[in-house]
Each structure stands twice: as structure tokens, then as C-alpha cells.
Amino acid sequence: MESKFTILWLDRVDSTNDEAVRRMETLDNLSVIAAVEQFSGRGRRGNSWHSAPGDNLTFSIVLKGNGGSLEGLSPSRQFAISRLSALTICDFLSEEGVDARIKWPNDIYIGNRKVCGMLIENSVSAGALTRSVIGIGLNLNEKDFPPYLVNPTSLTIQNGREYALEPVLERICGFFLSRLPMLGSEDGLTILEKEYHSRLYRLGEWKEYRNLASSETFEGRIDGVTDKGYLKVTTREGLRKEFALNEIGYII
């Protein structure tokens, strides 16, 4: 199994995830597609991902099965990829002196502001994970965001420093590699679960949420996340619920 990333930098691309999929047949396990400018980045629920050209880090990591990094990871536990990826960004931010939290499933928040988003696309065939494309957008140097973004921030806003993209990506890849063996053992998966849980945004706090199926708001407390990636919430009425993606919205 490879122990080092191969990073391909592109000047301009629609979406690093889409580009990774287009090149999949020629990419090895632990390949990274990074772009100086991403003009049609995708987020969850069909949302777009804004990034000013050259200011922020937009990249996709490719993991493969069949002897690659996903070998032995059951599809039923694929949420561990999300845990690992989110914790990787927290590791980097922590080294920069920033205490970050993970807004389920894998947005990264500093206080109540979003500094990083992810779109993770996994493929399963014949009962096995065949590939994972982990798209990450990290706000590094941008200071002026468009008004339609409700709560963005960047690392330079937080600490006043300017960052070069390539060295930051190499550091993040190092943090990712240090955690990657955790996907291959029960002990490692348990560590990922515990560390992810400890960094959950709003964990144990009573806050307002919206049930996206009914559009009703309710007060709830986040209790954790299941192995399959469902958000565990207790309502004020004492009901314990599990929400999948696109079923619950945060009111911030």
C-alpha cells in the first residue's frame, strides 16, 4: 500500500471531485487533485461551494479499495472516512492555534462560523468500498465573502496570517496520512469515533433545529453520531431521534 500522496495541481477546474472522477482510471490510491481556482465547486444538497481564486484551498483526495486504503473497511462503517477527514482538518487548525469544532457531518466551524466544508462521495460494488473521493474546501486567505454566505470565516481572519496554498496542502496530507491506518483496525475506528464525538459542534447543548421534512422548528440536544452517520438528538419532550443527511437543519 502507498504511504505518500501524489498531488496534482491544476490552475482551473470546475470541481476537484468531478475532475477526480473523470481521471479515476489513471489515478492511484492516495492521489490528490488540487486547484488554484474551482469555478463550480459542489457541496451537499446540491449547494455550490464559493472560493475566491488563489485565496483558498480546494482539493480532493482519492482513496481506493482492492489493495488500497479502503481495503477491509466495511461499507456499513464508511462514515469513518468522514470522521477521519474532519479530524484531519481539526489537527491542522489546532497546530495553527485554532480550536475548531465539527458541525455534523463534516463541516468545520470556528465558533459559529464555517471555515471548511466537505463533500465525500463513496462508491460501493459487490459489497465492498471501491473508492472514496473526499472533496475539501478550506478558507485560508479570503477576507471579503459574498453576502449570500451567512456565516463564513477564514484562517487569516482568525489569526491575521497569510498562507501559501501548496505548503498547507502538504501539511494537511501529512495529518491525513498519520490517521489513515485507523481505518484498518477496530481500535483505530474506536479512536476516530471518540475524537470525533469530543469535537462535535453543539454537543450536549440545547439549541434550535429545523425538521426539514415538516419545516417545523424544535429544541434539541445533540448526543452523538451513529456508526452509519446518523445524528442522535434528544428533544425537549424527551424523544430520542436519529436524523440522516437532509433531514435536519441547524438554526444558527
Buried (B, 14 or more C-beta within 10 A) or exposed (E): EBEEBBBBEBEEBBBBBBBBBBEBEEBEBBBBBBBBBBEEBBBBEEEEBBBBEEBBBBBBBBBBBEEBBBBEBBBEBBBBBBBBBBBBBBBBBBEBEBEBBBBBBBBBBBEBBBBBBBBBBBBBEEEBBBBBBBBBBBBBBBEEBEEEEEEBBBBBBBEEEEBEBEEBBEBBBBBBBEBBEBBBEEEBBEBBBEBBBEBBBBBEEEBEBBBBEEEEEBEBBBBBBEBEBBBBBBBEEEEEBBBEEEBBBBEB
